[in-house]
Structures are given as C-alpha cells and as structure tokens.
Amino acid sequence: LTAAWDHQVSQTDSPWALAWAIWEAYKWDILRGVFPSLVQIVGTLTPPFITAMLLDFLANRETRDLSEGVGLALLGVTLKCCEVFGFNSQVYVYDRAALRVHAGLCQLVYRKSLRVSSVSTGNASNLLTVDPSAISGAMAFISLLWTSPLIILGSLVPMFVWLGPSAFVAIGVILLMLPFNLWVMKKLDLSESKIMELKDERIRSLT
C-alpha cells in the first residue's frame, strides 16, 4: 500500500487518492471474491424456481416420474449448499482483504507520524486504530455494492411474473424508507464524530 500511495500522491491530489491506492494495492484480493459472490447469488435466487417446480410435481405426481421429484429435491439441496459455500467463501476473502488493508493503513500512519514534528496522543490513537478499522471494516461489505442490486433485480423479475405489478410495492417501500435511512446514517456519523472528540480529550487528560 505504501508504494501505491506514493504513486497516487505523485500523480494527483484528488481526495480519492487513498481509495485508488487501496484498489491498486489490493485489487486482486478484492476481485478474488467475485466468483464466490456469483455462486451465492445463484444459490439465493434459484430456490423459488425449484420450489415452484416441486409444487407442480406434487400437484401432478400421479403422472410424473418419481425420479424427477428426487432430482428436484437434490438440486434444491445442492443450490442451498452452493449458497452457503459462496457466502462463507466471500466472507473469508473480503475479511482477509480487510485485514491487509488495515495493516497497510497502519503502516502509512506510522510512517507519517515519524515525519511530522508533533502529534497529539489522542489523534495518533484514532489514526492508528479507529480510522483504519472504519475503512477496513467497509472492505468486508464491499461486495454488497454490486451483489445487492443484482439480488433485488433478480428477485423482482420472478415476483413480477408471478404477482404482476403488485411486485413493485417492495420497491416503493424501499424508496419511501430511503430518506429515513439517510437521516439515521447522518445522525450516526455526527454521534461518531462527537465520540472521537471525547476520546481525544480523555486520552489527552491521561497522558
């Protein structure tokens, strides 16, 4: 991460330089979680179709072969196993990437602290613990940026086929709750900023 950060700083003064440096340094760790995420999406979206085929089989079991029902049941179990495998694999991959990002950020902060003339103990503590933890914690959920829209879209299509336009009620509820969610996130951000200030004061009073 140190080399990637130096490269970004030499090329641009953009506020997104750190994000691009993290991507440059750990892009393969991030991309390694794409395949498990796809497996999880397939395992999440396909069970309703398997359930529908099983119900159709049970409704016409007198005229259907038993092996067809057994095959559908085994297929459902296999897809559920794929979902569990994909979820746990992507958790492992992104948690590993988060730990590497955390270590790289701590290294950057430590290198910077050696160059500045003075730094408060509270500020140094936050920079070495809280801020890297917040950024690396976001890495564990980075896959949600693209898996969540795919899962929502993939869920709406069969719902629209089965239920008609009433399926879009779910989208309406999500849009109605969006302003409230943004308001809550803003309040949480303000509360976290105040907590950081109190921590700085506490550490300065103890050192």
VODRENBA-201047 format. One record per residue (C-alpha): residue in three letters; x, y, z. Coordinates in nm, 4 decimals, padded with zeros to 6 digits. Layout:
N
[ALA,[X,Y,Z]],
...
//
This chain:
207
[LEU,[00.0000,00.0000,00.0000]],
[THR,[00.2888,00.2368,00.0704]],
[ALA,[00.4172,00.2170,-00.2876]],
[ALA,[00.0669,00.2567,-00.4310]],
[TRP,[00.0036,00.5605,-00.2090]],
[ASP,[00.3299,00.7256,-00.3140]],
[HIS,[00.2390,00.6634,-00.6765]],
[GLN,[-00.1070,00.8177,-00.6374]],
[VAL,[00.0252,01.1221,-00.4494]],
[SER,[00.2816,01.1843,-00.7207]],
[GLN,[00.0147,01.1643,-00.9907]],
[THR,[-00.2795,01.3554,-00.8413]],
[ASP,[-00.4028,01.5491,-00.5380]],
[SER,[-00.7546,01.4047,-00.5633]],
[PRO,[-00.9383,01.3298,-00.2349]],
[TRP,[-00.9950,00.9815,-00.3807]],
[ALA,[-00.6205,00.9130,-00.3927]],
[LEU,[-00.6358,00.6782,-00.0928]],
[ALA,[-00.9220,00.4793,-00.2441]],
[TRP,[-00.7320,00.4408,-00.5707]],
[ALA,[-00.4174,00.3419,-00.3803]],
[ILE,[-00.6112,00.0709,-00.1925]],
[TRP,[-00.7528,-00.0536,-00.5228]],
[GLU,[-00.4090,-00.0562,-00.6856]],
[ALA,[-00.2534,-00.2454,-00.3962]],
[TYR,[-00.5315,-00.4938,-00.3181]],
[LYS,[-00.7387,-00.5225,-00.6348]],
[TRP,[-00.6666,-00.8930,-00.6773]],
[ASP,[-00.7697,-00.9609,-00.3176]],
[ILE,[-01.0978,-00.7806,-00.3894]],
[LEU,[-01.1589,-00.9428,-00.7286]],
[ARG,[-01.0932,-01.2868,-00.5808]],
[GLY,[-01.4279,-01.2615,-00.4064]],
[VAL,[-01.6277,-01.2101,-00.7280]],
[PHE,[-01.6722,-01.5797,-00.8067]],
[PRO,[-01.7939,-01.6782,-00.4566]],
[SER,[-02.0333,-01.3823,-00.4703]],
[LEU,[-02.1749,-01.5049,-00.8016]],
[VAL,[-02.2166,-01.8538,-00.6567]],
[GLN,[-02.4029,-01.7066,-00.3607]],
[ILE,[-02.6307,-01.5042,-00.5912]],
[VAL,[-02.7180,-01.8152,-00.7934]],
[GLY,[-02.7852,-02.0101,-00.4745]],
[THR,[-03.0022,-01.7269,-00.3404]],
[LEU,[-03.2161,-01.6624,-00.6493]],
[THR,[-03.2830,-02.0143,-00.7771]],
[PRO,[-03.4632,-02.1844,-00.4789]],
[PRO,[-03.8019,-02.0186,-00.5556]],
[PHE,[-03.7942,-02.1697,-00.9042]],
[ILE,[-03.7030,-02.5124,-00.7633]],
[THR,[-03.9844,-02.4798,-00.5082]],
[ALA,[-04.2324,-02.3907,-00.7850]],
[MET,[-04.1268,-02.6963,-00.9867]],
[LEU,[-04.1568,-02.9177,-00.6779]],
[LEU,[-04.5096,-02.7902,-00.6113]],
[ASP,[-04.6008,-02.8563,-00.9728]],
[PHE,[-04.4555,-03.2067,-00.9397]],
[LEU,[-04.6576,-03.2755,-00.6231]],
[ALA,[-04.9749,-03.1469,-00.7864]],
[ASN,[-04.9295,-03.3922,-01.0750]],
[ARG,[-04.7357,-03.6709,-00.9022]],
[GLU,[-04.9669,-03.9401,-01.0414]],
[THR,[-04.8484,-03.8693,-01.3951]],
[ARG,[-04.4870,-03.7746,-01.3153]],
[ASP,[-04.1865,-03.9972,-01.2608]],
[LEU,[-04.0612,-04.0228,-00.9020]],
[SER,[-03.7026,-03.9724,-01.0157]],
[GLU,[-03.7966,-03.6237,-01.1349]],
[GLY,[-03.9061,-03.5262,-00.7844]],
[VAL,[-03.5941,-03.6764,-00.6298]],
[GLY,[-03.3797,-03.4855,-00.8813]],
[LEU,[-03.5523,-03.1581,-00.7989]],
[ALA,[-03.5033,-03.2155,-00.4274]],
[LEU,[-03.1348,-03.2954,-00.4737]],
[LEU,[-03.0965,-02.9893,-00.6973]],
[GLY,[-03.2509,-02.7709,-00.4269]],
[VAL,[-03.0150,-02.9091,-00.1631]],
[THR,[-02.7161,-02.8596,-00.3960]],
[LEU,[-02.8096,-02.4981,-00.4675]],
[LYS,[-02.8502,-02.4292,-00.0964]],
[CYS,[-02.5056,-02.5753,-00.0352]],
[CYS,[-02.3699,-02.3510,-00.3125]],
[GLU,[-02.5264,-02.0500,-00.1430]],
[VAL,[-02.3645,-02.1370,00.1904]],
[PHE,[-02.0293,-02.2089,00.0220]],
[GLY,[-02.0396,-01.8820,-00.1734]],
[PHE,[-02.1335,-01.6744,00.1309]],
[ASN,[-01.8659,-01.8198,00.3588]],
[SER,[-01.6013,-01.8060,00.0858]],
[GLN,[-01.6655,-01.4398,00.0108]],
[VAL,[-01.6656,-01.3594,00.3836]],
[TYR,[-01.3241,-01.5233,00.4130]],
[VAL,[-01.1860,-01.3457,00.1058]],
[TYR,[-01.3092,-00.9989,00.1997]],
[ASP,[-01.2181,-01.0351,00.5673]],
[ARG,[-00.8677,-01.1288,00.4581]],
[ALA,[-00.8566,-00.8252,00.2290]],
[ALA,[-00.9848,-00.6068,00.5154]],
[LEU,[-00.7036,-00.7244,00.7425]],
[ARG,[-00.4449,-00.6474,00.4752]],
[VAL,[-00.5923,-00.3022,00.4182]],
[HIS,[-00.5927,-00.2370,00.7936]],
[ALA,[-00.2258,-00.3335,00.8218]],
[GLY,[-00.1334,-00.1193,00.5210]],
[LEU,[-00.3162,00.1861,00.6593]],
[CYS,[-00.1471,00.1474,00.9974]],
[GLN,[00.1866,00.1346,00.8187]],
[LEU,[00.1057,00.4581,00.6317]],
[VAL,[00.0008,00.6354,00.9509]],
[TYR,[00.3116,00.5184,01.1362]],
[ARG,[00.5394,00.6345,00.8543]],
[LYS,[00.3678,00.9740,00.8522]],
[SER,[00.3950,01.0075,01.2297]],
[LEU,[00.7729,00.9724,01.2039]],
[ARG,[00.7897,01.2713,00.9680]],
[VAL,[00.5724,01.5246,01.1499]],
[SER,[00.7195,01.7433,01.4248]],
[SER,[00.4436,01.6805,01.6786]],
[VAL,[00.1176,01.4910,01.7005]],
[SER,[-00.1286,01.4581,01.9875]],
[THR,[-00.1600,01.1214,02.1559]],
[GLY,[-00.5355,01.1159,02.1098]],
[ASN,[-00.5139,01.1972,01.7400]],
[ALA,[-00.2421,00.9364,01.6890]],
[SER,[-00.4530,00.6759,01.8695]],
[ASN,[-00.7539,00.7477,01.6481]],
[LEU,[-00.5457,00.7429,01.3315]],
[LEU,[-00.3866,00.4093,01.4229]],
[THR,[-00.6983,00.2314,01.5479]],
[VAL,[-01.0344,00.3902,01.4704]],
[ASP,[-00.9827,00.5255,01.1192]],
[PRO,[-00.8100,00.2155,00.9729]],
[SER,[-01.0736,-00.0034,01.1373]],
[ALA,[-01.3536,00.2014,00.9792]],
[ILE,[-01.2001,00.1783,00.6306]],
[SER,[-01.1058,-00.1892,00.6564]],
[GLY,[-01.4480,-00.2666,00.8025]],
[ALA,[-01.6079,-00.1263,00.4893]],
[MET,[-01.3948,-00.3665,00.2840]],
[ALA,[-01.5777,-00.6617,00.4390]],
[PHE,[-01.9039,-00.5376,00.2855]],
[ILE,[-01.7729,-00.4027,-00.0449]],
[SER,[-01.9364,-00.6873,-00.2381]],
[LEU,[-02.2791,-00.5503,-00.1408]],
[LEU,[-02.2207,-00.2611,-00.3819]],
[TRP,[-02.2905,-00.4893,-00.6766]],
[THR,[-02.4451,-00.8049,-00.5319]],
[SER,[-02.7362,-00.6250,-00.3633]],
[PRO,[-02.8689,-00.4639,-00.6862]],
[LEU,[-02.8369,-00.7980,-00.8667]],
[ILE,[-03.0242,-00.9834,-00.5932]],
[ILE,[-03.3004,-00.7203,-00.5809]],
[LEU,[-03.3367,-00.7210,-00.9599]],
[GLY,[-03.3248,-01.0991,-00.9757]],
[SER,[-03.5930,-01.1214,-00.7074]],
[LEU,[-03.8224,-00.8680,-00.8727]],
[VAL,[-03.8312,-01.0442,-01.2100]],
[PRO,[-03.9949,-01.3702,-01.0874]],
[MET,[-04.2150,-01.1727,-00.8475]],
[PHE,[-04.3417,-00.9646,-01.1387]],
[VAL,[-04.4064,-01.2800,-01.3418]],
[TRP,[-04.5994,-01.4435,-01.0575]],
[LEU,[-04.7682,-01.1443,-00.8917]],
[GLY,[-04.7863,-00.8808,-01.1635]],
[PRO,[-04.7397,-00.5063,-01.0971]],
[SER,[-04.8027,-00.5533,-00.7242]],
[ALA,[-04.4472,-00.6884,-00.7014]],
[PHE,[-04.3197,-00.3319,-00.7314]],
[VAL,[-04.4726,-00.2465,-00.3940]],
[ALA,[-04.1449,-00.3670,-00.2402]],
[ILE,[-03.9504,-00.1113,-00.4447]],
[GLY,[-04.1930,00.1584,-00.3300]],
[VAL,[-04.1349,00.0661,00.0330]],
[ILE,[-03.7562,00.0761,-00.0171]],
[LEU,[-03.7753,00.4207,-00.1789]],
[LEU,[-04.0031,00.5516,00.0968]],
[MET,[-03.7629,00.4293,00.3658]],
[LEU,[-03.4548,00.5714,00.1913]],
[PRO,[-03.4825,00.9281,00.3346]],
[PHE,[-03.5270,00.7854,00.6847]],
[ASN,[-03.2218,00.5600,00.6405]],
[LEU,[-03.0137,00.8548,00.5202]],
[TRP,[-03.1253,01.0611,00.8188]],
[VAL,[-03.0289,00.7824,01.0601]],
[MET,[-02.6877,00.7410,00.8944]],
[LYS,[-02.6248,01.1157,00.9209]],
[LYS,[-02.7109,01.1102,01.2907]],
[LEU,[-02.4821,00.8122,01.3470]],
[ASP,[-02.1989,00.9913,01.1673]],
[LEU,[-02.2427,01.3006,01.3864]],
[SER,[-02.2523,01.0852,01.7002]],
[GLU,[-01.9348,00.9040,01.5966]],
[SER,[-01.7576,01.2376,01.5393]],
[LYS,[-01.8545,01.3533,01.8894]],
[ILE,[-01.7357,01.0235,02.0360]],
[MET,[-01.3983,01.0690,01.8653]],
[GLU,[-01.3648,01.4170,02.0142]],
[LEU,[-01.4440,01.2847,02.3611]],
[LYS,[-01.1886,01.0067,02.3176]],
[ASP,[-00.9243,01.2605,02.2180]],
[GLU,[-00.9964,01.4669,02.5297]],
[ARG,[-00.9878,01.1582,02.7506]],
[ILE,[-00.6537,01.0396,02.6146]],
[ARG,[-00.5014,01.3903,02.6412]],
[SER,[-00.6115,01.4123,03.0040]],
[LEU,[-00.4498,01.0763,03.0853]],
[THR,[-00.1164,01.1368,02.9115]],
//
